[in-house]
Amino acid sequence: MSDLKAAFDAAVAGSKNLTERPDNATLLKLYALYKQATVGDNTEKKPGFSDMIGRAKWDAWSAQKGKSSDEAMQEYVDLIGSLS
């Protein structure tokens, strides 16, 4: 396992133990980076207008399109580090 993958896994685990809940924009960024790192580019169908949370998540993930898995992992690790 690479050092980056180990750091990413530790950051994911650490994200559940943050002292304060991040604001919604930060939570969306974390979600998007996690999805980009673990799944890759968003190819799912955009949720309908009535699903505002689903649309926000979809938009955040789509904004990461083209970013490599390693890049997304590093940004996730850095963001969690700044919140701890």
C-alpha positions as CSV (number, residue, x, y, z in Angstrom):
1,M,0.0,0.0,0.0
2,S,1.4,3.4,-0.9
3,D,2.1,6.1,1.6
4,L,-0.6,8.3,0.0
5,K,-3.2,5.5,0.2
6,A,-2.3,4.9,3.9
7,A,-2.6,8.7,4.6
8,F,-5.9,8.8,2.7
9,D,-7.3,5.9,4.7
10,A,-6.2,7.5,8.0
11,A,-7.8,10.8,6.9
12,V,-11.0,9.1,6.1
13,A,-11.0,7.5,9.6
14,G,-10.0,10.8,11.2
15,S,-12.9,12.6,9.4
16,K,-15.3,10.8,11.6
17,N,-13.6,12.1,14.8
18,L,-13.4,15.8,14.0
19,T,-13.9,18.1,17.0
20,E,-16.3,20.4,15.1
21,R,-18.7,19.6,12.2
22,P,-17.4,21.3,9.1
23,D,-19.7,23.7,7.2
24,N,-21.8,22.4,4.3
25,A,-19.4,23.7,1.7
26,T,-16.5,21.9,3.3
27,L,-18.6,18.7,3.7
28,L,-19.5,18.8,0.0
29,K,-15.8,19.3,-0.9
30,L,-14.8,16.3,1.2
31,Y,-17.6,14.2,-0.3
32,A,-16.5,15.2,-3.9
33,L,-12.8,14.5,-3.2
34,Y,-13.6,11.1,-1.6
35,K,-15.8,10.1,-4.5
36,Q,-13.2,11.3,-7.1
37,A,-10.4,9.4,-5.2
38,T,-12.3,6.2,-4.8
39,V,-14.6,6.0,-7.9
40,G,-13.2,8.5,-10.4
41,D,-15.1,10.9,-12.7
42,N,-18.8,11.2,-12.1
43,T,-20.8,9.2,-14.7
44,E,-24.1,9.0,-12.8
45,K,-27.3,10.7,-13.9
46,K,-27.9,14.1,-12.4
47,P,-30.7,13.9,-9.7
48,G,-33.9,15.8,-10.3
49,F,-34.8,19.3,-9.1
50,S,-36.6,17.9,-6.1
51,D,-33.5,16.2,-4.7
52,M,-31.5,19.3,-3.7
53,I,-29.0,17.5,-1.6
54,G,-28.4,14.9,-4.3
55,R,-27.9,17.6,-6.9
56,A,-25.4,19.5,-4.6
57,K,-23.4,16.3,-4.1
58,W,-23.6,15.5,-7.9
59,D,-22.4,19.1,-8.8
60,A,-19.6,19.0,-6.3
61,W,-18.3,15.6,-7.5
62,S,-18.7,16.7,-11.2
63,A,-16.5,19.7,-10.4
64,Q,-13.6,17.4,-9.7
65,K,-13.8,15.8,-13.2
66,G,-10.4,15.0,-14.7
67,K,-8.6,15.0,-11.4
68,S,-6.5,11.9,-10.8
69,S,-7.2,9.6,-7.9
70,D,-3.9,10.5,-6.3
71,E,-4.6,14.2,-6.7
72,A,-8.0,13.9,-5.0
73,M,-6.5,11.7,-2.2
74,Q,-3.8,14.3,-1.5
75,E,-6.4,17.2,-1.4
76,Y,-8.6,15.2,0.9
77,V,-5.7,14.4,3.2
78,D,-4.7,18.1,3.2
79,L,-8.3,19.3,3.8
80,I,-8.8,16.9,6.8
81,G,-5.4,18.0,8.1
82,S,-6.5,21.7,8.1
83,L,-9.7,20.8,10.0
84,S,-8.1,18.7,12.7
